[in-house]
Structures are given as structure tokens and as C-alpha cells.
Amino acid sequence: MPSVLLTSIVVLFAITSCFKKDADFQGKELNIAVKAQVKGMDPIYSDDRYSSTEVARVYEGLLEYHYLKRPYQLQPNLAEAMPEVTDNGLTYTFKIRKGVLFHDDAAFPGGKGRELVAEDFVFSLKRLSDPKLLGNGWWTIDGKIKGLNEWREKYNKLPQTDYTEEIEGLRALDKYTLQFKLTKPFPQFLNVLAMPFASAVAKEVADKYGKELLNHPIGTGPFKIKNGVFRQSNRIEYLKNENYRKKTYPCEASEEFSKEYLKDCGKQLPLVDRLTSHIIEETQPRWLNFLKGKVDFVEPDKDNFEGALPTGNELSPDLKAKGIQLMISPYLDITYTALNMELDLFKNNKKLRQAMLLAYNVNESNKLFYNNTGIPAQSVIPPGLKGYSKDFQNEYRGAGKAEQIAKAKELLKEAGYPDGKGLPVITYNCTSTTDAKQIGEFFQKQMAQIGINISVIQNPWPRLQEKIKNRQVMTHGIAWGADYPDAENFLQLLYGPNRAPGANGSGYDNPVYNKMFEQVAVMQDSPERTALYEKMNKMIAEEIPWIFGVHRQNTGVVHGWVTNFVQTDFEPGRSAYLSIDVEKKKALLKGL
């Protein structure tokens, strides 16, 4: 009894202390729940979903995905138009929009934000490439732009980086003309330019704040951070950028979007006056805040899923009566436990890896943690992308069958560890949430069936990322959501040269796979490329550098006062298109 009461008091305090509001505010405000701490707001370090989404409220890049078109379609953002592509796909020339202003800040003369120019992108991509800054997104352009790797290598050996030195493949031809020259064809190049890593940062801001730019986000985006400073707390507050360039809500949409989604056609973005991101790491407080109308939309957590969606795909009558809406769509992602393939324990013993995957009951995991909505992953590529085959089955995909456990034990014996004898304790690192701990304990239980001893270690999200990048983990639980809609983005997670601190956190480095990746990475969309994607996907299924989890479903519940809400795999930038029906909110809040 006392522990239950204490928990209630803590949850109530979390709810009330996170949501202090200005009583006289009458405008439109968007309230968003964020699942993890945001480590900072410098675009070159925005390598996780949470940081990249916050970064994209403030910063912008050359391109973006059309909000209401599926399949996903790139369109100009800070570029005036899509680029002119010449030289057999090796040269990309962009015109930059005129009249775009950076947010006002003390870094600029008179505190007034100056106009964006082509040179800002040259500077920003050099920052991403600077060996002294160790930008987390370097992997996206590594080896792609003429002269850039040589520039990076040169200044890796010198005490100070010279940003004025010209690079052949990265040039401002004039004030509003930007040109890239690639070392080889790279079909995903335009998708890379839509990622937050490639956002425009002003040199004046970087010079003034240095490493503290993490906490001083000054971009050209639709929102500006309140008081110009990011602080680690349970809330991040943004205000509408009053000097935002002319950018309007779309007037075209794919067929699956009803006419309701075009009601704001032609209206200036953003559509709300204020936005607050509430950092709520635990699932229960997040759900309670949603039910009280304190946040505008959430994903139902595993403990509340059945009550919210009793049939699995339809809202409960109670939630429907409160005007709450359900949004479901496929999600381009994968959950997995990465094995540190740089350790001899895993690197040199495929039978051990096969035994671990066979022992892991993915169906039970799907039931416990994803309400049976996920698709058990057979390998790395998710459904919805070329290279995925719904008929392919991994022969080592465990589902809790007695014969699979027996086979796993036999494989473990063949690996040299009968009943786990001789194996060290294997540490499993995860985040510090309750859900993550439960997933870790489930993994621990599954491995114990065949004699493998797992120790679960929890970390705050930024700390877990740091340990992965420094290769200080044996195994770790994580997920990957698409940076862009192509299987290459998932296959690069296992490309050797991308190993940590790059995106390849498992450190898998197979020369045969690497050669295949280098071949497919320069191929245009074609049946030949799809066939090679499939071959690589099956190779990873056999190699098992990960314990594959599930491909999740994107399920969201949204209050009826939120308009223009769509499910998307590319959340950065979405907040500018959302709006709040203030009168409807007043009415619906009375029923909560």
C-alpha cells in the first residue's frame, strides 16, 4: 500500500510540475510528449529520433519530404527548386531561396538575423566533416564529395581546421548558387540532404558559441527556442518564428488523404503560436498526461494498449466519446539487440550467434511489448522497402518451440560452450526506462534457457549512445527508424567502414558484405539493385550480427482538437503543419 501511494504522488507531481502555463495565453499551442532526454541541439550530433526532431523545429536543410504525399517525395525546402543534375549524376547545382533569415541572435550585428546564403551550406557541411568536432552524421557523406575526405584527413593531423580552404566538390559559385561534385554516383545523395545533419548553421553563431552551440540553436526554421537557450530539463519551449520566410501549407495530397487535410491550403506556416516538448520518459505518466489533455498525441504503451484498443485496431468506445482519434500505419523500422562483433566472443563464433537467435522467442516478445502488432524480423530490411520479401523465413528465427530450444542448446555445444559452461557473463545495455528494463529482463530469461548468463545494465539515453560509440558494450538493445525511404539506409548499419562512432554500432565488418554494399550504393533503382538488396538481406539473416526483434507498427492516438495530423516515418518538420482548433479543445477538455 505505501509504495502504491508514493508512486501516485510522484506521478501526480510529474504531471502538475511539467505543465505550468501562462493563464492569459490565448493562442494556439502544440504540446508534444518526448520519450527520452534530448542530448543537445547541434545538427551535426542529431543522430537519434529525439534530438533530430527537436533540431528540425529550429533548423532547416535544402530539401524535405512532402507532408501529404505517399510514397514519400522530396521537394525543395531552403533550395529554390530541385537541383540541376549534370555530369552523369556527379554534379548537383542548387539555387538557394532568397530572403530567408536566420533567427535574431546576439551572434549577428545588431542582434538581427542575416540572410541565408549558399556559403552557409558550405560551412555547415564542413562542420559536419571537421575531424575535431566528430559530427555523428559524417557517415552520410564519407567518401561522397570530391576533396572532402582529403580536407578532413589533412586537418585531422593539424592543430586547427581551416574552413576557408576551398574544396573541389563543395562550393558556393555565387551568393545564391551551391554546387556539389561527387566522387561517384550516389543515388541517396538528395535523401541525405533532407536529413537534419545537413541543416544550415551560420558561421557567426558557431564562432560565438563554440561547443556551446549545442545549447544555442539558431537556425532559419519555423520555430525558435524560447530565450534562445536550450537547457536540460523536462520541457523545451518554442515560439513561432515571426520572421519565417513565406512557406505555406500544401494544396496537393495523395489519394489516401481526405479533403479535411487540405483545409489549411495556402496558409502561412507554422500554424501554431507556441510549441512545448515535454520530456516524459516513463510510459504511465505519458499516458496519463494524454488522457488529461496535457499532451496532444501519444503512442499507446503496452500497459494501456489493450484498454485503448480492445480489438487491436479500433479505439475503445470511451476514448471515441472523448473525441480521440486513432492513426495506424506501417513503420519503416526494426528493433534489435546488437552484438559487439569486434569481440572475439561473437566475431569468431557464428554458432553462438545462431544459438542466441534460436533461443529468443520473438512471438512472445511481440505479445509482451508490442501488443502483437509488430512483424517478426527475419533480417534487417523492413516491409515497405524494396529488398524485403514477405515469404523469406530465417531458419534461426526463434519462436519458443521446444525443438528450437533443443537446437539452440546443440549449437551452443558446438560453439564450445555446452550448457553455457565457459561463457563469460554477457552484459546487455539499454536505456533507463521501465519498458527497456523489462525488455532486457526478457532477453535475460530467454538466454537463460540454454545456459547463457545475461546482466542487464540501464543507462540514460545519451549515456547509452556514448557507450555504443566508444564500443564499451557487449550487447545493447536499440531500434532504427528510416532516415530515408530506401533499404540502403538499413543495410549501411552493417557496413564495416560505418562502425562506431558511425551508425554501425555492432561493428560488423565482413569484406564480402562490404563489397556488395559498395556496389549497391551507387546503383540506381532497378530490378538488379533490388535483387542485390535481397541477397544482402539474406546474408545478414545467416550471419546474425544482431538478435532481430520486430518491425513495429506506427500507432498513434490524437485528441480531436489537433488538425492535419498524419503518421510519418520522418517526424522532423511535422510540427510546422499541425494546428489546434482552440474552440474544439475547450469543448473536448470538459469531457476529459
N, C-alpha and C positions, 0 to 999 in steps of 0.2 A: 504493500500500500504506500508507504512513504516514497519509494522510488518512482512509482507512477505519478504521484502528486508533484514530485520535484521535476519530472520530465514535462508535465503540463505547464508548470510555472516557467520553465526555460523556454518552451515553445512559444508561450504567450508573450514573454519578454522579447523574443526574437521578432515576433510579428509586429508588436507595437513600436519597438525601438527602430526598426528598419524603415518605417513608413510615416515619419513626421512630415507633414505637408504644410504649405502656405495656405492658411484658411481662406484668403481672399483671391486665390488663383482661379481664374475663370476660363482659361484657355484649354486647348486640347493637350492632354498628356498621355504618353505611352509608358506603361510600366512593364518591364521585362524581367523574367527570372533567369539568372545565370547560374549554371550548375557548379562552377569551380572558380577559384581565385584567378584573377587576371594578372599576369606577371608584369605587365607594363604595356605601353602603347607606342612603341617604336616599330614601324612597319617591317624592318629587316629581322625582327625577332618574333613576328606573328605567325608561329608555326603550329598553333593549335586552334581549335574551333573557337574557343572562348576569347582569346586575345585577338584573333583575326577579325572576329565580328565586331568587337569594340573599336579596333583600329579603323574599320571601314565606315564607321559613323563619322569620323573626322577627316580621314584621308581618302583620296581617290586615285585611280590609275587611268591609263589610256583607254581601256576597254572594260566592258561589263557584260553580263548576261541579261538579255531582255527579260523583264519581270514576268510577262504574261505569255511567253511563247515556249512551247514544248514540241519537239525536242529542244534542248537549250540552244539558244542562238546568240552569238556575240554581236555587240553593237558598240558604236563609239561612245566614249564617256568624256574624258578630257581631250581625246582626239576629235578633230572636226569631222572626220569621216574614217571609214576603214582604210587601211594603208594601200599605197601603190606597191605592188609586189613585182619585182623585176629580177633579172639575172638568174632565171630558172629557180626562183624561190629562195634566193640567197640574200636579196636586198629588200628591206621594208622601209618605206618612206611615209612618215606621218605628218600631217598638218595639225598643229595644236590649236585648240579653241582660243580665240582672243577674248580679252576682258574678264578672264577667270581670276579671282583674287584669293590670296591666302587669308586666313583669319587674321584679324588685328592682333598684334602682339608687340611687346617691348623690343623684340629682336629686330623689328623693322624701324626705319627712320620715322619719327613722329608717332610710333605705335600703330601705324596703319598698314595693313597687309598689302603687299605689292602684287602686281600681275604675274601670273604663271607664264613661264617661257620654256622653250624647248630645252634650254640648258639645265633646267631643274630636273629633267628626267636623266640627263647625262650624269649629273651629280648624284642623284638618288640611286642609280644602278651601280655607280662606283662605290657608294656607301655599302650597298649590298655585297659588293665584291671585295671590299677592303679587308685584307687578312688580319688587321689589328682589331677590327670590330667583330669578326666571326659571326656575320649575319647567318641566321638559321636557314635562310632561303637561297643560299649560294648554289645549292644543288640544282635549282631550276634553270640556271644559266651557265653552269660549269661546262666549259668546252664548247659553248654555242656561239659566242660572239668574237669576231676576229680581233686579236690583240688583247682581249680582256684577261685571259689566263696568264699571259706573259706579264701584263701590268701587275696582276695580283702577285705573281711569283717574285717579281722584282722588288716590290715593296714589302714582301714577307721577310726580306733579308736586310732592309734598310730601316733606320730608326723612325722615319716619318714618311707618311704616304703623301704623294704629290697629286692632288686632284686636278691640277691644271694641265697635266701631261695628256696630250691627245691620244685617243685610242682609235684605231682604224675603223673598227666596227661599231662605234658608239659616238655619234657626232651630232651637234646642232649645226645644221647647214646655214640657218639664219635664225632670227628671233623666234619664229613660229614653225620651223621645219626641223624634224628629228629623223635621223636615219640610222638604221641598224644594218650591218653586214654580217651575215652568219658564216661560220666556218664550214657548215654542211647543212643540207636540208633538215629542218626540224619542224614537222607538221604541228607540234603542240605549242609553237612559239607564241601565237596570239592568245592561246589559253593562259600561258604563263603571264602575259602582260595584263590579264584580268585579275591576277591574284594580288592580295594586299601587299605581298613582298615588294611589288613593283610600283607602289604608290609614290606620288610626288612629295618630296620633302625639300623645304627651302634651305639653302646653304646658310643663310643668316641665322635661322633657328638652330641648326645643327652646331654652328660655331658658338652661339651664345650659351647653349645648354650642355653641349658635350654629351657625356654619358647620361646626364640627367634628362636628355630628350625623351627617354622612357616615360618620364613624368610630366612632360610639357608637349602634349600633342597639338601641333599647329599645322593644319592642312588646308585643303580647299573644299572639304566635304559639307554635306547638308546640316551637320550639327557641329557645335563647338563645345568643348568641355567647360563646365561652369567654373569660372575664375581662372581658367587656363591651366589648371594643375590637376594631374591625376594623383590620387592618394590611395594606398591600400586600405580599404575599408569594406563595409558590407553594402555600399552603394556607390554608383558612378552616375553623376548628374550631368545632363547635356541640355543645352539651349539651342533653339533654332538659329541657324546662321542667317542673319538678316541681310547679309551681303552675298548670299548664294547666287551663283550665276543662273541664267534662265534655263531651267530644266523642268519639264512638265511630265505629268502622269501620262502613260501611254494611251493611245486611242485605238490600238490594234491588239488583238489577243488570239491565241489558238482556239480551236473549236471547243475544247473542254472547259473553257472559262465562260460563264454565263454573262449576260449583258450587265448584271449587277457589278461586275468587276470593271466596267468602263464608265461608271457614273462620274468619276473624277477626271475623265478625259480632258487633257489640256490644262489642268490646274497646276500651279507652281508647286514644286517640291521644296522641302518636305511638307507633309500635310498636318503635322502636329507641331505645337509650340515648344514642347518640353519632352524630354525622354529620360527615364531613370532605369538603370540596370541594377537590379537587386541581386547581390551575391548570396544565394541560398543553397548551400552545398548538400544539405540533407533533404531527403525526399518528402518526409512528412510535413515539415514546416512549409516547404514549397507548395505542396498540395493544399494545405490549409489556407495559405495566403491567396491562392487562386480562388478557392471556394468563398472567401470573404471579399473577393473583388479587388484585392490589393495588387495582384498582377493580372495581366490581360490574357495570357495564354500560357499553357504548360503542356508537357508530355505526361500522361498519367503514369505514375510509378507502379512497380509491380505489386505493391501492397494495396493500392487503391484501384488497380485496373479492373478487377472483376466487378467491383461495386459501380464503377463509372460506365463500363461496357460489359454488361452481363452476358451478352451473346458473343462478345469478342469483336463485333464490328458495328454495333449500334449503341447510342447513348442510353443511359437509364432514363425512365420517364421523369424522375425527379430533376435531373440535370437539364433535360429538354424543357421542362416547365420554367426553368430559370433563364431560358434564352440562350443557353450554352450550345455551341455548335461543335461538330466532330469533323476533323480533317484527317484523312488517311491516304498515304501514297507510298510507293516503294522508296527505299532509301539506298543510295549508292554508297555502301559502307561494308565493313567487316569488323567483327570483334575477334580478338585472338590473344593467345599467350605466346609471346616471343621468347624463343630460346636463344641464349647468347652463343652464337655459332663461332665465336672466337675462342671459346673454352674447349679444350681438348675433350672434355667430358661429352659434349654434344657434337662438336665438329667431326670427330672421328668415329662416331658410333650411330649410324643410321638406325640400327635395330632398336637402340634405346629410344630414339625419337618415335619410331613406329609403335613401340610398346606403349608409350605415353599417350599417343593419339587414340589407339585402340581402347585404352582403359578409360578414356574420357567420354562419358555419356552425354552427348550433345543434345539428345532429345529431352533429358531431364533438366539440363541447363536451360534449354529454351522454355520449358514449362515453368521453372522456378523464377527465372529472371527476365523473361521476355514474353510471358503470358501466351506462349505457343504462337506468337506472331512472327518470329524470325524464321529464316530459311537456313537450315544447317549448311554450313560452308564446307564444300569439298576441297576447295583450294582458295586462291587469293582473289580472283575476279568475281565481282558481284553480278547478280541478274540485272539486265537492263543495259549491259555493255557488250559490245562485240568481243568474242573470246570466251564468253560464258556459255556453257552447254548444260541445259537442264537435265539431260539424260546421263551426264557423266557422274559416276559414283567412285569415290576414293575407297579403295579396298581396305584402308586402315582407319576409316571413319567410324569411331566407336559410338554405339547406341545402347550400351548397357546389357547386351546379350551375354549369356553365360559362356558361349563358345568364343566370344570376342575377348572376354577377360582371360580365358584359358590360353588363347593365342597370344595375348599380351604378356602373360607370365612366361610363356615359352620363348618369345622374342627377347624378353629381359634376361632370361637364362643364356640365350645365345649371345647376348651383348656382353656377357661376362659378369652379370650381377644376379645370380639365382635368388629369387625372393627378395631382391634388393640388397643382398649382402655385398659389402664392399663399396656401395654408393655413398657419397657424402650427403649430408642434408642439403637439399636444393632450396634456395630462397626464392620466394615469389614476391615481387614488389608490386604494389598497387597504390591507388590514391587513398585518402584518409576518410572516405565516406563509408557509411554503414553498408550500402549496397556493394561497394568494392570489396569490403572485408568479407561479406557473405559469399561473393563470387570466388574470392581467394580460398575461403574455407571449403567450398565445394570442390575446387581443384585439388586441395589437400586431401580431401576424403576420397576422391576418385583415384588419385595416385597411390593412396594407402592400400587400396585393394590388391595391388600387385607388389607391395613392399617398398614403394618409393616414399621417402620421408620429406615432406614439404614444410617449410617455415614461412608464414605469411608476415610480410613487413609493410606497414602502411606509411604513406608519405603525403604531405600536401602536394597538390598537382605541380607547382613549379619545381619542387624538390625532386619529384619523380622524374620529370623531364631532364633535370640536371644530371641525375644519376645515370639515366639512359645515355645521354650524350657523352658522359665521361666513362661509359662502359663499366659501371660499377654494380651491375645487376646480373644475376644468373638467369632468371626468367622475370618477365613482367607482363601484367595484364593491361591491355590497351585496345583502342579501336582506331580505325582510319576511315574518314569520310572523304569523298572525292574532292580534290582541288579543282578538277575539271572533268568533263564527261567523256573520258576515254580510258580504256584498260591500261594504257601505258602508265597512268598515274598510280595504279596499284602494283604493276609489275616492277616499277622503279624502286619500290620498297625493299626489293631483294637484289638489286643491282650492286655488286661489290663496291665500286667507287663511291656509292652513296652512303656507305656505312657511317655510323655515328662519328662525328656530330651531325651527319646528314640524316636523311629520312629513314635509312636502313638501320633501324635500332637493333635488329637481331645480329647484324654483322655478317650475314650470309654472303659468301664470296666464292662463286663457282665459275671458273673460266668459261665453261661451255655455255652456261646461262648468260654470263656477261656478254659473250659474243653474239648470242641470239638477241639480247636486248639492244645492243648497239646497232644491229641490223634492222630490227623492227622500229626503232626510234626515229629513223629517217625515212620510213616508208609512208606514203600517202594512204588514205583509206582505200582498201581494195580487198578482194577475196583472199589474196595471198597474205596480206597483213593479218587478217582475221584468223587464217589457218595457223600462222605463226604464234599469234596470241594464244590460241587453243593449245598448241604444243607446249608453250612455256607454262601455261596454267597446269597442264597435266604433269609436267616435270616437277613443279613445286609440290603438287599433291604427293608425288613419290618421295621427294626429298625431305619434306616435313621439317622446315626450319621453324615452324610455328605449330602450336596446338590450335587448329582452326576452330572458331566459335560459330557465330551465326551472322547472316546478313539481316540487319534489323529492318523493321517497318517503321515508317515515319508517321506516328500517330499523335495528333495534337487536339486539345480541347481549347476552344476560344470563346470568350464572352461575346454576347450578341452585340455589344456596342463597338466592337472592333470591325472595321471595314477594310476590304482589299487584302485580307489575309490569304496567302497561298503557301502551301508546303513547298519547300525548295531545298535542294542539296547545297545551294550556295547562298547561305544566310547573310553573309556580309553584303550590306547595301539594302537589305529588305526594309529596314525601319523607315527609310525615306518615303516609301509608298503606302505605309499603313496610316489609317486615320481613326479617329474616335468620334462617334456620334454622342455628343455631350448630353443631349436631352434623353436619348435612349438609355444612356448609362445611369442617369439619375433615376429613371423609372425602374430599371432592372435591379439596381442596388437595393431597392426597398424589399425585393424578394429574396435576397441572399441571407 
